Amino acid sequence: MLAVSHKNVQHSIRRFLVCALMLTGLVLTAPGARAAEIIPSLGMTRTPESGDDTNLSYGLAVRTPLAPMVSAELGVGYRTDTMFNGMVESTQWPVTGSLWFSPMPSFYVGGGAGWYNTTLHYPNTPMYASVTSQEFGMHVGGGLSVPMIPAVASLDLNGRYVHLGDQTSEMPPSQFNASFWTTSLGLALHF
């Protein structure tokens, strides 16, 4: 006969209970989870230096749930802007990461950070035709996700403020505020 100690039995029962609780948690959360969403979007941006003018921006993001009520998003974008009465043309293609908290199923808030690649083009100066810089920026915002076709597609309305702070340039104006507001409308495709 095998002799089994009382401690070994207790240890095995504890391991079994911990594994059972973990599996139960996975089973309970799995049906509500989606793998990811791809969100192409079209937006409007406005910088303090461009007055009341707004410009189009384009984006593509991948959003995936991390936990109940928390999603992570990776995105890329493209936007152009003219500043200082057409003296400076700005082209920007940011790569961003965001965390979104959803206190209600269709509403989310959060923020993140990104790497903002910016080219400033001076159309009236042949010596410095363009200058490209990379800046780290942060954003805060929120949005609304409205289901169109359940489990297939949703409309995604997103607004955010991007803080890039004061930037410097070799050409006039030597310092300007590069932060901006953006609002976008996207189609979230679930897969």
CORNOR-V274312 format. One record per residue. N is the residue number from 1. PHI is phi as a letter, one per 20 degrees, with the letter a starting at -180 (none if undefined). OMEGA is omega in degrees with one decimal (none if undefined). Layout:
BEGIN
N,PHI,OMEGA ; N,PHI,OMEGA
END
This chain:
BEGIN
1,none,177.6 ; 2,e,176.4 ; 3,e,-179.8 ; 4,d,-178.8 ; 5,f,178.8 ; 6,f,179.9 ; 7,f,179.0 ; 8,f,178.8 ; 9,f,179.1 ; 10,f,179.5 ; 11,f,179.0 ; 12,f,178.6 ; 13,f,178.1 ; 14,f,178.4 ; 15,f,179.1 ; 16,f,-179.9 ; 17,f,178.6 ; 18,f,178.3 ; 19,f,179.9 ; 20,f,177.7 ; 21,f,178.7 ; 22,f,178.5 ; 23,f,177.6 ; 24,f,177.4 ; 25,f,178.0 ; 26,f,-179.6 ; 27,f,-179.0 ; 28,f,-179.0 ; 29,e,-175.3 ; 30,f,-177.2 ; 31,f,-178.6 ; 32,e,-175.3 ; 33,e,172.3 ; 34,d,179.0 ; 35,f,-178.2 ; 36,a,174.8 ; 37,c,169.9 ; 38,d,-172.9 ; 39,c,169.0 ; 40,f,-175.9 ; 41,b,175.5 ; 42,c,-175.0 ; 43,c,176.3 ; 44,c,179.8 ; 45,c,178.9 ; 46,b,176.8 ; 47,d,178.0 ; 48,f,-176.2 ; 49,e,-178.1 ; 50,e,-179.9 ; 51,m,-179.5 ; 52,e,-178.3 ; 53,f,172.2 ; 54,d,-178.5 ; 55,c,178.6 ; 56,f,173.3 ; 57,c,-177.9 ; 58,c,-179.7 ; 59,b,174.8 ; 60,b,-176.8 ; 61,c,172.1 ; 62,c,-178.2 ; 63,d,179.9 ; 64,b,178.7 ; 65,f,175.7 ; 66,d,-177.9 ; 67,b,175.3 ; 68,g,178.0 ; 69,m,179.4 ; 70,c,177.7 ; 71,c,175.1 ; 72,d,-178.2 ; 73,c,170.1 ; 74,d,-176.6 ; 75,b,172.0 ; 76,c,-178.6 ; 77,b,176.4 ; 78,b,179.0 ; 79,b,174.7 ; 80,c,-177.4 ; 81,b,170.9 ; 82,d,-176.8 ; 83,c,175.4 ; 84,l,176.9 ; 85,l,176.8 ; 86,n,178.8 ; 87,f,-177.6 ; 88,c,173.4 ; 89,d,-177.8 ; 90,d,173.5 ; 91,c,-175.3 ; 92,c,174.6 ; 93,c,-178.1 ; 94,e,170.9 ; 95,c,-171.0 ; 96,c,171.5 ; 97,c,-176.2 ; 98,c,168.9 ; 99,d,-178.4 ; 100,d,177.2 ; 101,d,-177.5 ; 102,d,178.2 ; 103,f,174.2 ; 104,c,-173.9 ; 105,g,-176.0 ; 106,d,-174.1 ; 107,d,177.4 ; 108,b,176.6 ; 109,c,178.2 ; 110,r,-178.6 ; 111,a,-179.2 ; 112,r,-177.2 ; 113,b,179.9 ; 114,b,177.2 ; 115,d,-173.0 ; 116,d,176.9 ; 117,e,-173.8 ; 118,c,173.1 ; 119,d,175.3 ; 120,d,-179.2 ; 121,d,179.7 ; 122,d,-173.1 ; 123,f,-176.0 ; 124,d,-178.5 ; 125,c,-178.0 ; 126,f,-177.0 ; 127,f,177.9 ; 128,d,-176.6 ; 129,f,178.5 ; 130,b,178.8 ; 131,c,179.8 ; 132,d,178.1 ; 133,c,175.1 ; 134,d,-178.6 ; 135,c,173.3 ; 136,e,179.5 ; 137,c,179.1 ; 138,c,179.2 ; 139,c,173.5 ; 140,c,179.9 ; 141,r,-179.5 ; 142,a,-178.7 ; 143,a,-178.6 ; 144,c,178.6 ; 145,d,-176.3 ; 146,d,-179.5 ; 147,f,174.8 ; 148,d,175.9 ; 149,c,-175.7 ; 150,g,178.8 ; 151,m,179.1 ; 152,c,-174.8 ; 153,b,176.7 ; 154,c,169.1 ; 155,e,-177.3 ; 156,c,177.6 ; 157,d,-173.2 ; 158,c,174.1 ; 159,c,179.0 ; 160,b,173.6 ; 161,d,-179.9 ; 162,d,180.0 ; 163,d,174.2 ; 164,d,177.8 ; 165,m,179.2 ; 166,f,178.1 ; 167,d,176.5 ; 168,d,-179.0 ; 169,c,178.1 ; 170,f,-179.2 ; 171,d,175.5 ; 172,f,-5.1 ; 173,f,-174.9 ; 174,f,178.1 ; 175,b,179.5 ; 176,b,178.9 ; 177,e,-176.8 ; 178,e,179.5 ; 179,f,-179.4 ; 180,b,174.0 ; 181,d,174.7 ; 182,b,174.6 ; 183,c,-177.9 ; 184,c,175.9 ; 185,c,-177.2 ; 186,c,175.2 ; 187,d,-179.3 ; 188,e,179.0 ; 189,e,-176.8 ; 190,e,174.0 ; 191,b,none
END
